Amino acid sequence: MIKNTSMKPASSASLGVEKPPKSEIVGVPMNARPDPSETQPLLAAAKQHLYANYAQPELVMSHGQGAQLWDTEGRRYVDFFAGIAVSTLGHAHPALVEAISSQAAELIHLSNYFYTAPNLELAQLLCELSGFDRAFFCNSGTEANEAALKLVRRHFFDHGQKERDVILAFENSFHGRTIGSLTATGQPKYRTGFGPIGGVVHVPFGDLEKTRAALSDRVAGILFEPIQGEGGVVPAAPEFLHGLRALCDESGAFLIADEIQTGVGRTGHFLACHRSELRADVVTLAKALGGGVPIGAMLCREKLASALPPGSHGTTFGGNPLASRAALTVLQTLKSEGLLARVVELGQRLQSQLDSLVEKHELLASRRGQGLLQGLVLTDPSVGGSLLSALREAGLLVTFAGGVAIRLTPPLTISDAELDEGLAILDQVLGTFS
Ligand SMILES: *Cc1c(COP(=O)(O)O)cnc(C)c1O
């Protein structure tokens, strides 16, 4: 036991732990030398011991730099995937590497019993950038949505409207995989076999009249994505979003924007809602927020600040100093590197190049999306899987969303050269599919 009788905190030096010098903690990741001898034993471990709920290809990723990744065989990939729109600053960004390393040497975790500077500074900057007033922190997107759903239900419960517990959500939406968020998810394929929980009514995305028709005095909130990401990159029309705002104003229900995929700069605005000047009451963030370190956030207006009183909701890891410091660094870098403007510029370039690919290749029906969240809708979605594999083998990583669209979500820091290289691979591989 180490006794610290002076009331001062024990410094790391007094515990015999020297902080590593900066030069050792910044730069190329330690495993930056791919080792082909690792591949087979690791793949064998995957077959034998990993729960088989995903369908990974037969390779093991080793390390990354910027918008590039290497596997253990030393093969290089251009990353238009960013860990499902997560690696905001790309891989091994020096500022993020330094922040995580130095924070780990100071304090990784405390639980929610105490304030810490990284978490408070994050709350402040997040509210400044988003225009919201209060931040609750958790560890993932689905948890951020759980918090939002509990928030609006509890608000009405505490205001004498105990029956007001219904959430309107949209068909083809994706809100997460916990039972609560899953119930809000508007794609049956994700819900099959997990039983009905109730409390959510799904209406067609983009259909204001059907949304109005579904609105009753039991509806506590309307939950929507400004662009349905997992649904295949389907943007909502600004008029639809403003229509939802008006419906909420008339009925007193809260408008909840799920910006887990669209938020933190991906569309060239800090929030996609900012683009159409839409004022939601609650917004949820995760994916890009920590640049790869797990963190989620539920932000709300001051009028909802006391809906979840002490003890009513929480999570052990939420807002821990390590994740908070990572997210704070992502937000600071977004500002210092002028990334929102850069995403607007890159998004325009990407859009016009993708539009030419749509002209050129029969397999592409259309392009949709904003900024660095783009989808290429396939005329024959059944080739989606083999197209994805062919692209990967040619050195480009993308995802297939909603069973209809190739989805491109590169890091916001992607260089012109990396973008061009990825687009050239896309063009070349699409050529082999016609
Ligand atoms: C990914 C995603 C979620 C779920 O986030 P997890 O971190 O995987 O729980 C929820 N909503 C949207 C819009 C998403 O894209």
The ligand as an SDF file (V2000), in Angstrom:
LIG
                    3D

 15 15  0  0  0  0  0  0  0  0999 V2000
  -23.6550    3.2380  -35.6850 C   0  0  0  0  0  0  0  0  0  0  0  0
  -24.9330    3.8880  -35.3790 C   0  0  0  0  0  0  0  0  0  0  0  0
  -25.6040    3.6690  -34.1660 C   0  0  0  0  0  0  0  0  0  0  0  0
  -25.1030    2.6710  -33.1410 C   0  0  0  0  0  0  0  0  0  0  0  0
  -23.8520    3.0140  -32.6330 O   0  0  0  0  0  0  0  0  0  0  0  0
  -22.9850    1.9090  -31.8630 P   0  0  0  0  0  0  0  0  0  0  0  0
  -21.8000    2.6880  -31.3670 O   0  0  0  0  0  0  0  0  0  0  0  0
  -22.6340    0.8430  -32.8330 O   0  0  0  0  0  0  0  0  0  0  0  0
  -23.8190    1.4030  -30.7550 O   0  0  0  0  0  0  0  0  0  0  0  0
  -26.7740    4.3580  -33.9350 C   0  0  0  0  0  0  0  0  0  0  0  0
  -27.2630    5.2300  -34.8330 N   0  0  0  0  0  0  0  0  0  0  0  0
  -26.6380    5.4820  -35.9980 C   0  0  0  0  0  0  0  0  0  0  0  0
  -27.2200    6.4900  -36.9310 C   0  0  0  0  0  0  0  0  0  0  0  0
  -25.4700    4.8110  -36.3180 C   0  0  0  0  0  0  0  0  0  0  0  0
  -24.8700    5.0210  -37.4990 O   0  0  0  0  0  0  0  0  0  0  0  0
  1  2  1  0
  2  3  1  0
  2 14  2  0
  3  4  1  0
  3 10  2  0
  4  5  1  0
  5  6  1  0
  6  7  2  0
  6  8  1  0
  6  9  1  0
 10 11  1  0
 11 12  2  0
 12 13  1  0
 12 14  1  0
 14 15  1  0
M  END
$$$$
